[in-house]
Amino acid sequence: KLIGLLDYVEQVVRLDERVAFRLAEYRLPDGSTFSVGKNDTHNLPSVRHDHRDDEGPVWLEVERLSRKEPPAPPVELAEWIVLSADPARPPEVRNERLVTVTAAERDVALAKGEVRPDDILEAPRKRGESDKTPPRFDLKLRLEDRPIIEQAINAWIAGPWSVWSIAELPRRRTIALYQVLYKIFQLMEVGGAESPIELMWGIGMVHWQKEGRIVDRPLLERRVEIELDDARGGLIRVRPTSSDALYDLKLYEELGCTNLA
């Protein structure tokens, strides 16, 4: 009778349990998805794999990095360039810009050929400005009229900016990885009984399609723990627990597979 009752309870629990066939189907308590693949951790700065410390094996270790801002362009080029803090987004080069000058500065620019006569307009007066205030002029400066500056901009983008971008892109990936793991650490620290969280390390992947259902998840799973080392500047470590690796057979039962034991 006890065995029969336990079997009944197990079936009731299974009715309320949603089996995840893909990694993307796992949800955190806030509704977001979470999975970190091999390509998300390898060949990144300040990320280590598979080493040991005094506490035992460490499968993943991620240092806390800070973003590095892009280099500032030379003063003579700064007004022609719109910079982004995103290393994947090249600087935007302005083909033209507007400056407001006095009549004397306008005449000098005309004499030097720095502005076209058709690109000069009298600037509107500011509110409350006296009628006796000398007029000012808006000059439209065109980059195509400044080939030396244009060459210098291209050289700066291909040089200092590209050096920063190439080095910063993998750093940003490490920072993004750290932020994801730190979020999981916080959820596991404050997670209550209503939304318990287990962090699992997948070993090997199953890619299988059966009767219209697609399986895309690890073959083996090992429970791991995540820890934050404040003494090392917020270093995050992921290490295996003492539990054994296991197969999750629930999805194969859903697919009607036999001889699972």
GROMACS elastic network, one bead per residue, 0.5 to 0.9 nm:
[ bonds ]
;  ai    aj funct       b0    kb
    1     4     6  0.50245   500
    1     5     6  0.61371   500
    1     6     6  0.86426   500
    2     5     6  0.50401   500
    2     6     6  0.61793   500
    2     7     6  0.85684   500
    3     6     6  0.51102   500
    3     7     6  0.61377   500
    3     8     6  0.85976   500
    4     7     6  0.50784   500
    4     8     6  0.62264   500
    4     9     6  0.87359   500
    5     8     6  0.50322   500
    5     9     6  0.62508   500
    5    10     6  0.86077   500
    6     9     6  0.50549   500
    6    10     6  0.61167   500
    6    11     6  0.86582   500
    7    10     6  0.50571   500
    7    11     6  0.62953   500
    7    12     6  0.87408   500
    8    11     6  0.51847   500
    8    12     6  0.62994   500
    8    13     6  0.87280   500
    9    12     6  0.50900   500
    9    13     6  0.62331   500
    9    14     6  0.86337   500
   10    13     6  0.51694   500
   10    14     6  0.62201   500
   10    15     6  0.87900   500
   11    15     6  0.63075   500
   11    16     6  0.89725   500
   12    15     6  0.52238   500
   12    16     6  0.68626   500
   12    17     6  0.89285   500
   13    16     6  0.54044   500
   13    17     6  0.62817   500
   14    18     6  0.78067   500
   14    19     6  0.88496   500
   15    18     6  0.79313   500
   19    25     6  0.88434   500
   19   250     6  0.68108   500
   19   251     6  0.59754   500
   19   254     6  0.79934   500
   20    23     6  0.71371   500
   20    24     6  0.83795   500
   20    25     6  0.56308   500
   20    26     6  0.64866   500
   20   215     6  0.87280   500
   20   217     6  0.85417   500
   20   250     6  0.89199   500
   20   251     6  0.70896   500
   21    24     6  0.85763   500
   21    25     6  0.70764   500
   21   213     6  0.80833   500
   21   214     6  0.67775   500
   21   216     6  0.62541   500
   21   217     6  0.67286   500
   21   251     6  0.63782   500
   22    25     6  0.54533   500
   22    26     6  0.75565   500
   22   214     6  0.75354   500
   22   215     6  0.58157   500
   22   217     6  0.52729   500
   22   218     6  0.89632   500
   23    26     6  0.57996   500
   23    33     6  0.84395   500
   23    34     6  0.79809   500
   23    35     6  0.66694   500
   23   216     6  0.65287   500
   23   217     6  0.54483   500
   23   218     6  0.82537   500
   24    27     6  0.78871   500
   24    33     6  0.62296   500
   24    34     6  0.73363   500
   24    35     6  0.73762   500
   24   216     6  0.87766   500
   24   217     6  0.89253   500
   25    33     6  0.71655   500
   25    34     6  0.89790   500
   26    31     6  0.89789   500
   26    32     6  0.84131   500
   26    33     6  0.59062   500
   26    34     6  0.68152   500
   26    35     6  0.82470   500
   27    30     6  0.76803   500
   27    31     6  0.53764   500
   27    32     6  0.55449   500
   27    34     6  0.67364   500
   28    31     6  0.52581   500
   28    32     6  0.54710   500
   28    33     6  0.61323   500
   28    34     6  0.69624   500
   28   184     6  0.88711   500
   28   187     6  0.87693   500
   28   195     6  0.87704   500
   28   197     6  0.80769   500
   29    32     6  0.75074   500
   29   187     6  0.84899   500
   29   191     6  0.89530   500
   29   195     6  0.65374   500
   29   196     6  0.88583   500
   29   197     6  0.86371   500
   30    33     6  0.88841   500
   34   180     6  0.81979   500
   34   184     6  0.88661   500
   36    39     6  0.82289   500
   36    40     6  0.61073   500
   36    41     6  0.77310   500
   36   177     6  0.81631   500
   36   180     6  0.87664   500
   37    40     6  0.52469   500
   37    41     6  0.70854   500
   38    41     6  0.56182   500
   38    42     6  0.63195   500
   39    42     6  0.56507   500
   39    43     6  0.83243   500
   40    43     6  0.88129   500
   40    44     6  0.84555   500
   40   173     6  0.77613   500
   40   174     6  0.85569   500
   40   177     6  0.73597   500
   41    44     6  0.63582   500
   41    47     6  0.70103   500
   41    48     6  0.86214   500
   41    49     6  0.87376   500
   41    60     6  0.84738   500
   41   173     6  0.84986   500
   41   174     6  0.76710   500
   41   177     6  0.74861   500
   42    45     6  0.89050   500
   42    47     6  0.75582   500
   42    48     6  0.84128   500
   42    49     6  0.83877   500
   43    47     6  0.78460   500
   43   170     6  0.82747   500
   44    47     6  0.58042   500
   44    48     6  0.85717   500
   44   170     6  0.57488   500
   44   171     6  0.71080   500
   44   173     6  0.73541   500
   44   174     6  0.62399   500
   45    48     6  0.84976   500
   45    62     6  0.88945   500
   45    63     6  0.87572   500
   45   170     6  0.67135   500
   45   171     6  0.62434   500
   45   173     6  0.88926   500
   45   174     6  0.67433   500
   46    61     6  0.81110   500
   46    62     6  0.60538   500
   46    63     6  0.54471   500
   46    64     6  0.80842   500
   46    65     6  0.79755   500
   46   171     6  0.83353   500
   46   174     6  0.73332   500
   47    60     6  0.72981   500
   47    61     6  0.56679   500
   47    63     6  0.65752   500
   47   174     6  0.72689   500
   48    51     6  0.77267   500
   48    58     6  0.88347   500
   48    59     6  0.80530   500
   48    60     6  0.58615   500
   48    61     6  0.50594   500
   48    62     6  0.66167   500
   48    63     6  0.88371   500
   49    58     6  0.71517   500
   49    59     6  0.52994   500
   49    61     6  0.64142   500
   50    57     6  0.69660   500
   50    58     6  0.56631   500
   50    60     6  0.64899   500
   50    61     6  0.86041   500
   51    56     6  0.85626   500
   51    57     6  0.58886   500
   51    58     6  0.53599   500
   51    59     6  0.66563   500
   51    60     6  0.82473   500
   51    61     6  0.89375   500
   52    55     6  0.75772   500
   52    56     6  0.53635   500
   52    58     6  0.54844   500
   52    59     6  0.84017   500
   53    56     6  0.53800   500
   53    57     6  0.65016   500
   53    58     6  0.71902   500
   54    57     6  0.85692   500
   55    58     6  0.85496   500
   56   239     6  0.79449   500
   56   240     6  0.88753   500
   57   239     6  0.61398   500
   57   240     6  0.71934   500
   58    61     6  0.69351   500
   58   237     6  0.65789   500
   58   238     6  0.60021   500
   58   240     6  0.73029   500
   59   237     6  0.76650   500
   59   238     6  0.57963   500
   59   239     6  0.53461   500
   59   240     6  0.72279   500
   60   236     6  0.81829   500
   60   237     6  0.57754   500
   60   238     6  0.50672   500
   60   239     6  0.69745   500
   61   235     6  0.72055   500
   61   236     6  0.56886   500
   61   238     6  0.63742   500
   61   239     6  0.87948   500
   62    65     6  0.89697   500
   62   174     6  0.75322   500
   62   175     6  0.89017   500
   62   177     6  0.80154   500
   62   178     6  0.63728   500
   62   181     6  0.88922   500
   62   235     6  0.60280   500
   62   236     6  0.52621   500
   62   237     6  0.65702   500
   62   238     6  0.88156   500
   63   174     6  0.81390   500
   63   175     6  0.85360   500
   63   178     6  0.73957   500
   63   232     6  0.84764   500
   63   233     6  0.77710   500
   63   234     6  0.70739   500
   63   236     6  0.64343   500
   63   237     6  0.88596   500
   64   174     6  0.82562   500
   64   175     6  0.69386   500
   64   178     6  0.66526   500
   64   179     6  0.88756   500
   64   233     6  0.68806   500
   64   234     6  0.60519   500
   64   235     6  0.59907   500
   64   236     6  0.78261   500
   65   171     6  0.74081   500
   65   172     6  0.85394   500
   65   174     6  0.75072   500
   65   175     6  0.60263   500
   65   178     6  0.84076   500
   66   171     6  0.83269   500
   66   172     6  0.85469   500
   66   175     6  0.72630   500
   67   168     6  0.77756   500
   67   171     6  0.74912   500
   67   172     6  0.69827   500
   67   175     6  0.79059   500
   68    71     6  0.89349   500
   68    85     6  0.86444   500
   68   164     6  0.84908   500
   68   168     6  0.70455   500
   68   171     6  0.87740   500
   69    72     6  0.87750   500
   69    85     6  0.62215   500
   69    86     6  0.88338   500
   69    87     6  0.89952   500
   69   164     6  0.85964   500
   69   168     6  0.88700   500
   70    83     6  0.78573   500
   70    84     6  0.78197   500
   70    85     6  0.63409   500
   70    86     6  0.84654   500
   70    87     6  0.76989   500
   70   160     6  0.88850   500
   70   161     6  0.68003   500
   70   164     6  0.64529   500
   70   165     6  0.77339   500
   70   168     6  0.88633   500
   71   160     6  0.69671   500
   71   161     6  0.64343   500
   71   164     6  0.72765   500
   72    75     6  0.84521   500
   72    78     6  0.77150   500
   72    83     6  0.86434   500
   72   161     6  0.86863   500
   73    76     6  0.81762   500
   73    77     6  0.61848   500
   73    78     6  0.54862   500
   73    81     6  0.79760   500
   73   153     6  0.84827   500
   73   156     6  0.72807   500
   73   157     6  0.88625   500
   73   160     6  0.85772   500
   73   161     6  0.84872   500
   74    77     6  0.53907   500
   74    78     6  0.60526   500
   74   156     6  0.85991   500
   75    78     6  0.51933   500
   75    79     6  0.77687   500
   76    79     6  0.72570   500
   76    80     6  0.83950   500
   76   149     6  0.80498   500
   77    80     6  0.55096   500
   77    81     6  0.66991   500
   77   149     6  0.69879   500
   77   150     6  0.87666   500
   77   152     6  0.77472   500
   77   153     6  0.65753   500
   78    81     6  0.54631   500
   78    82     6  0.78918   500
   79    82     6  0.77822   500
   79    94     6  0.82456   500
   79    97     6  0.80414   500
   80    92     6  0.84746   500
   80    93     6  0.59308   500
   80    94     6  0.51446   500
   80    95     6  0.75463   500
   80    96     6  0.77250   500
   80    97     6  0.74839   500
   80   143     6  0.80324   500
   80   149     6  0.88844   500
   80   150     6  0.89731   500
   80   153     6  0.81970   500
   81    91     6  0.64316   500
   81    92     6  0.57740   500
   81    94     6  0.60246   500
   81   153     6  0.79717   500
   82    91     6  0.57491   500
   82    93     6  0.63828   500
   82    94     6  0.73243   500
   83    86     6  0.86890   500
   83    89     6  0.87080   500
   83    90     6  0.77746   500
   83    92     6  0.65722   500
   83    93     6  0.88752   500
   84    87     6  0.74614   500
   84    89     6  0.66430   500
   84    90     6  0.74969   500
   84    91     6  0.64273   500
   84    92     6  0.83101   500
   85    88     6  0.88692   500
   85    89     6  0.80683   500
   86    89     6  0.54340   500
   86    90     6  0.81380   500
   86   165     6  0.84076   500
   86   169     6  0.85716   500
   87    90     6  0.70801   500
   87   161     6  0.86956   500
   87   162     6  0.85974   500
   87   164     6  0.76053   500
   87   166     6  0.77446   500
   87   167     6  0.89252   500
   87   168     6  0.63946   500
   87   169     6  0.59661   500
   87   172     6  0.85381   500
   88   165     6  0.69577   500
   88   166     6  0.89133   500
   88   169     6  0.69948   500
   89    92     6  0.86010   500
   89   165     6  0.88698   500
   90   157     6  0.79933   500
   90   161     6  0.84516   500
   90   162     6  0.86249   500
   90   165     6  0.87001   500
   91   157     6  0.74349   500
   91   161     6  0.84463   500
   93    96     6  0.89299   500
   93   153     6  0.80954   500
   94    97     6  0.69220   500
   94   142     6  0.87932   500
   94   143     6  0.75011   500
   95   141     6  0.85394   500
   95   142     6  0.60369   500
   95   143     6  0.51001   500
   95   144     6  0.72045   500
   96   140     6  0.66779   500
   96   141     6  0.54269   500
   96   143     6  0.56753   500
   96   144     6  0.83712   500
   97   139     6  0.82526   500
   97   140     6  0.58046   500
   97   141     6  0.53675   500
   97   142     6  0.67946   500
   97   143     6  0.83544   500
   98   138     6  0.64717   500
   98   139     6  0.56263   500
   98   141     6  0.61914   500
   99   137     6  0.81764   500
   99   138     6  0.56177   500
   99   139     6  0.53270   500
   99   140     6  0.67021   500
   99   141     6  0.75776   500
  100   106     6  0.89861   500
  100   123     6  0.72136   500
  100   136     6  0.65880   500
  100   137     6  0.54057   500
  100   139     6  0.62064   500
  101   104     6  0.79928   500
  101   105     6  0.57832   500
  101   106     6  0.62744   500
  101   123     6  0.88485   500
  101   136     6  0.56168   500
  101   137     6  0.53254   500
  101   138     6  0.64770   500
  101   139     6  0.74195   500
  102   105     6  0.51822   500
  102   106     6  0.61530   500
  102   107     6  0.87062   500
  102   134     6  0.78168   500
  102   135     6  0.69104   500
  102   137     6  0.61576   500
  102   138     6  0.89353   500
  103   107     6  0.62652   500
  103   108     6  0.87584   500
  103   134     6  0.81591   500
  103   135     6  0.69847   500
  103   136     6  0.61956   500
  103   137     6  0.67841   500
  104   107     6  0.51551   500
  104   108     6  0.63614   500
  104   109     6  0.87377   500
  105   108     6  0.51047   500
  105   109     6  0.61988   500
  105   110     6  0.86144   500
  106   109     6  0.51534   500
  106   110     6  0.61901   500
  106   111     6  0.86083   500
  106   115     6  0.85142   500
  106   120     6  0.82574   500
  106   136     6  0.87492   500
  106   137     6  0.71182   500
  106   138     6  0.87273   500
  106   139     6  0.76862   500
  107   110     6  0.50824   500
  107   111     6  0.60997   500
  107   112     6  0.86517   500
  108   111     6  0.50628   500
  108   112     6  0.62182   500
  108   113     6  0.85696   500
  108   114     6  0.85541   500
  109   112     6  0.52245   500
  109   113     6  0.61114   500
  109   114     6  0.50459   500
  109   115     6  0.59938   500
  109   116     6  0.89329   500
  110   113     6  0.50624   500
  110   114     6  0.60892   500
  110   115     6  0.57332   500
  110   116     6  0.70563   500
  110   117     6  0.71917   500
  111   114     6  0.77373   500
  111   115     6  0.88475   500
  112   115     6  0.80957   500
  113   116     6  0.70279   500
  113   145     6  0.87959   500
  114   141     6  0.72937   500
  114   142     6  0.86134   500
  114   145     6  0.74263   500
  114   146     6  0.80756   500
  115   118     6  0.84510   500
  115   119     6  0.66781   500
  115   120     6  0.77390   500
  115   139     6  0.69182   500
  115   140     6  0.69404   500
  115   141     6  0.58970   500
  115   142     6  0.76028   500
  115   145     6  0.81533   500
  116   119     6  0.52439   500
  116   120     6  0.72061   500
  116   139     6  0.85357   500
  116   140     6  0.80407   500
  116   141     6  0.81254   500
  116   142     6  0.88015   500
  117   120     6  0.57930   500
  118   121     6  0.81136   500
  118   140     6  0.89716   500
  119   138     6  0.80960   500
  119   139     6  0.58865   500
  119   140     6  0.51795   500
  119   141     6  0.76844   500
  120   137     6  0.66895   500
  120   138     6  0.58452   500
  120   140     6  0.66409   500
  121   136     6  0.88296   500
  121   137     6  0.56298   500
  121   138     6  0.52488   500
  121   139     6  0.67352   500
  121   140     6  0.86642   500
  122   125     6  0.89908   500
  122   135     6  0.71383   500
  122   136     6  0.60537   500
  122   138     6  0.59916   500
  122   139     6  0.87946   500
  123   126     6  0.89657   500
  123   135     6  0.73818   500
  123   136     6  0.54523   500
  123   138     6  0.53649   500
  124   135     6  0.85841   500
  124   136     6  0.79652   500
  124   137     6  0.83889   500
  124   138     6  0.89913   500
  125   128     6  0.83689   500
  125   129     6  0.64477   500
  125   130     6  0.85897   500
  125   131     6  0.85646   500
  125   133     6  0.87233   500
  125   135     6  0.78593   500
  125   136     6  0.81392   500
  126   129     6  0.54349   500
  126   130     6  0.88737   500
  127   130     6  0.88797   500
  129   132     6  0.84485   500
  129   133     6  0.70167   500
  130   133     6  0.54510   500
  131   134     6  0.81010   500
  132   135     6  0.86318   500
  133   136     6  0.88917   500
  141   145     6  0.80069   500
  142   145     6  0.55921   500
  142   146     6  0.72104   500
  143   146     6  0.51553   500
  143   147     6  0.71684   500
  143   149     6  0.75177   500
  143   150     6  0.65898   500
  144   147     6  0.61740   500
  144   150     6  0.75358   500
  146   149     6  0.54842   500
  146   150     6  0.63215   500
  146   151     6  0.88227   500
  147   151     6  0.61166   500
  147   152     6  0.85506   500
  148   151     6  0.52045   500
  148   152     6  0.62329   500
  148   153     6  0.87003   500
  149   153     6  0.61407   500
  149   154     6  0.86932   500
  150   153     6  0.51125   500
  150   154     6  0.63416   500
  150   155     6  0.86556   500
  151   154     6  0.51919   500
  151   155     6  0.61646   500
  151   156     6  0.86203   500
  152   155     6  0.50548   500
  152   156     6  0.61131   500
  152   157     6  0.86590   500
  153   156     6  0.51185   500
  153   157     6  0.62248   500
  153   158     6  0.85875   500
  154   157     6  0.52003   500
  154   158     6  0.61084   500
  154   159     6  0.83996   500
  155   158     6  0.51253   500
  155   159     6  0.58597   500
  155   160     6  0.84626   500
  156   160     6  0.57260   500
  156   161     6  0.64451   500
  156   162     6  0.83198   500
  157   160     6  0.63719   500
  157   162     6  0.60142   500
  157   163     6  0.89565   500
  158   161     6  0.64972   500
  158   162     6  0.54055   500
  158   163     6  0.79996   500
  159   162     6  0.54968   500
  159   163     6  0.62068   500
  159   164     6  0.88000   500
  160   163     6  0.51978   500
  160   164     6  0.63274   500
  160   165     6  0.86868   500
  161   164     6  0.51863   500
  161   165     6  0.61242   500
  161   166     6  0.86955   500
  162   166     6  0.60399   500
  162   167     6  0.85383   500
  163   166     6  0.54127   500
  163   167     6  0.64033   500
  163   168     6  0.85539   500
  164   167     6  0.53166   500
  164   168     6  0.58407   500
  164   169     6  0.85045   500
  165   168     6  0.50373   500
  165   169     6  0.59348   500
  166   169     6  0.57713   500
  166   170     6  0.76777   500
  167   170     6  0.65094   500
  167   171     6  0.69537   500
  168   172     6  0.61152   500
  168   173     6  0.87148   500
  169   172     6  0.52332   500
  169   173     6  0.65296   500
  169   174     6  0.89149   500
  170   174     6  0.63178   500
  170   175     6  0.86462   500
  171   174     6  0.50653   500
  171   175     6  0.62123   500
  171   176     6  0.86379   500
  172   176     6  0.60957   500
  172   177     6  0.85461   500
  173   176     6  0.50304   500
  173   177     6  0.61419   500
  173   178     6  0.85535   500
  174   177     6  0.50433   500
  174   178     6  0.61153   500
  174   179     6  0.86167   500
  175   178     6  0.50567   500
  175   179     6  0.61972   500
  175   180     6  0.87372   500
  176   179     6  0.51134   500
  176   180     6  0.63427   500
  176   181     6  0.87636   500
  177   180     6  0.52283   500
  177   181     6  0.62948   500
  177   182     6  0.85484   500
  178   181     6  0.51737   500
  178   182     6  0.59424   500
  178   183     6  0.85198   500
  178   235     6  0.89999   500
  178   236     6  0.75525   500
  179   182     6  0.50373   500
  179   183     6  0.61454   500
  179   184     6  0.87215   500
  180   183     6  0.51926   500
  180   184     6  0.64838   500
  180   185     6  0.87576   500
  181   184     6  0.50706   500
  181   185     6  0.61550   500
  181   186     6  0.87128   500
  181   226     6  0.80334   500
  181   236     6  0.76605   500
  182   186     6  0.62460   500
  182   187     6  0.86345   500
  182   226     6  0.88372   500
  182   228     6  0.81604   500
  182   236     6  0.75842   500
  183   186     6  0.51928   500
  183   187     6  0.62520   500
  183   188     6  0.86686   500
  184   187     6  0.50374   500
  184   188     6  0.61065   500
  184   189     6  0.84841   500
  184   197     6  0.88761   500
  184   199     6  0.83680   500
  184   226     6  0.81744   500
  185   188     6  0.52372   500
  185   189     6  0.61306   500
  185   190     6  0.88037   500
  185   225     6  0.88465   500
  185   226     6  0.61666   500
  185   227     6  0.69921   500
  185   228     6  0.77193   500
  185   236     6  0.88596   500
  186   190     6  0.62515   500
  186   191     6  0.80841   500
  187   190     6  0.54137   500
  187   191     6  0.53332   500
  187   197     6  0.76778   500
  188   191     6  0.50982   500
  188   192     6  0.85427   500
  188   196     6  0.76841   500
  188   197     6  0.61155   500
  188   198     6  0.78665   500
  188   199     6  0.86144   500
  188   226     6  0.85828   500
  189   192     6  0.87856   500
  191   194     6  0.79443   500
  191   195     6  0.61894   500
  191   196     6  0.58242   500
  191   197     6  0.69312   500
  192   195     6  0.57026   500
  192   196     6  0.59746   500
  192   197     6  0.87908   500
  193   196     6  0.55031   500
  198   223     6  0.70947   500
  198   224     6  0.79810   500
  198   225     6  0.83626   500
  199   222     6  0.85761   500
  199   223     6  0.59681   500
  199   224     6  0.56760   500
  199   225     6  0.65209   500
  199   226     6  0.80022   500
  200   221     6  0.60656   500
  200   222     6  0.55048   500
  200   224     6  0.56772   500
  200   225     6  0.83707   500
  201   218     6  0.84822   500
  201   220     6  0.82804   500
  201   221     6  0.55555   500
  201   222     6  0.50905   500
  201   223     6  0.61319   500
  201   224     6  0.63605   500
  201   240     6  0.82066   500
  202   205     6  0.75801   500
  202   217     6  0.78948   500
  202   219     6  0.70150   500
  202   220     6  0.57622   500
  202   222     6  0.65257   500
  202   223     6  0.88709   500
  203   218     6  0.58184   500
  203   219     6  0.61865   500
  203   220     6  0.50197   500
  203   221     6  0.60875   500
  203   222     6  0.77799   500
  203   245     6  0.89319   500
  204   217     6  0.84713   500
  204   218     6  0.54350   500
  204   219     6  0.52867   500
  204   220     6  0.64770   500
  204   221     6  0.88388   500
  205   216     6  0.69647   500
  205   217     6  0.55946   500
  205   219     6  0.52225   500
  205   220     6  0.80352   500
  206   215     6  0.65383   500
  206   216     6  0.55392   500
  206   217     6  0.55491   500
  206   218     6  0.57596   500
  206   219     6  0.55708   500
  207   214     6  0.74588   500
  207   215     6  0.55669   500
  207   217     6  0.71792   500
  207   218     6  0.88448   500
  208   213     6  0.82450   500
  208   214     6  0.57906   500
  208   216     6  0.67733   500
  209   212     6  0.63908   500
  209   213     6  0.55899   500
  209   215     6  0.61265   500
  209   216     6  0.88253   500
  210   213     6  0.52663   500
  210   214     6  0.65040   500
  210   215     6  0.80608   500
  210   255     6  0.75172   500
  211   214     6  0.84140   500
  211   255     6  0.81112   500
  213   255     6  0.80420   500
  215   251     6  0.83440   500
  218   221     6  0.66569   500
  218   247     6  0.88715   500
  218   248     6  0.89730   500
  219   246     6  0.87166   500
  219   247     6  0.66336   500
  219   248     6  0.79360   500
  220   245     6  0.63261   500
  220   246     6  0.56447   500
  220   247     6  0.52352   500
  220   248     6  0.75192   500
  221   244     6  0.86992   500
  221   245     6  0.54145   500
  221   246     6  0.54177   500
  221   247     6  0.63983   500
  221   248     6  0.75641   500
  222   240     6  0.70536   500
  222   241     6  0.78881   500
  222   243     6  0.72726   500
  222   244     6  0.65179   500
  222   246     6  0.65496   500
  223   239     6  0.89233   500
  223   240     6  0.62475   500
  223   241     6  0.60007   500
  223   242     6  0.83412   500
  223   243     6  0.66812   500
  223   244     6  0.79059   500
  223   245     6  0.74052   500
  224   238     6  0.65668   500
  224   239     6  0.55157   500
  224   241     6  0.51754   500
  224   242     6  0.87166   500
  224   243     6  0.87066   500
  225   237     6  0.82163   500
  225   238     6  0.56881   500
  225   239     6  0.55874   500
  225   240     6  0.62429   500
  225   241     6  0.64509   500
  226   236     6  0.70294   500
  226   237     6  0.57020   500
  226   239     6  0.66145   500
  226   240     6  0.89132   500
  227   235     6  0.82674   500
  227   236     6  0.57304   500
  227   237     6  0.53493   500
  227   238     6  0.65816   500
  227   239     6  0.83120   500
  228   231     6  0.89351   500
  228   232     6  0.88067   500
  228   234     6  0.58307   500
  228   235     6  0.57683   500
  228   237     6  0.66100   500
  229   232     6  0.55131   500
  229   233     6  0.68941   500
  229   234     6  0.51356   500
  229   236     6  0.62712   500
  229   237     6  0.78225   500
  230   233     6  0.51853   500
  230   235     6  0.66946   500
  230   236     6  0.89170   500
  231   234     6  0.69792   500
  231   235     6  0.80889   500
  232   235     6  0.55311   500
  240   243     6  0.79784   500
  241   244     6  0.81594   500
  243   246     6  0.89304   500
  248   251     6  0.72445   500
  248   252     6  0.82400   500
  249   252     6  0.52829   500
  249   253     6  0.62795   500
  249   254     6  0.87774   500
  249   260     6  0.73613   500
  250   253     6  0.50666   500
  250   254     6  0.63038   500
  250   255     6  0.87870   500
  251   255     6  0.63785   500
  251   256     6  0.88274   500
  252   256     6  0.64051   500
  252   257     6  0.55194   500
  252   258     6  0.84632   500
  252   260     6  0.79371   500
  253   256     6  0.50476   500
  253   257     6  0.56143   500
  253   258     6  0.76659   500
  253   260     6  0.79549   500
  254   257     6  0.76479   500
  257   260     6  0.68126   500
  258   261     6  0.84095   500
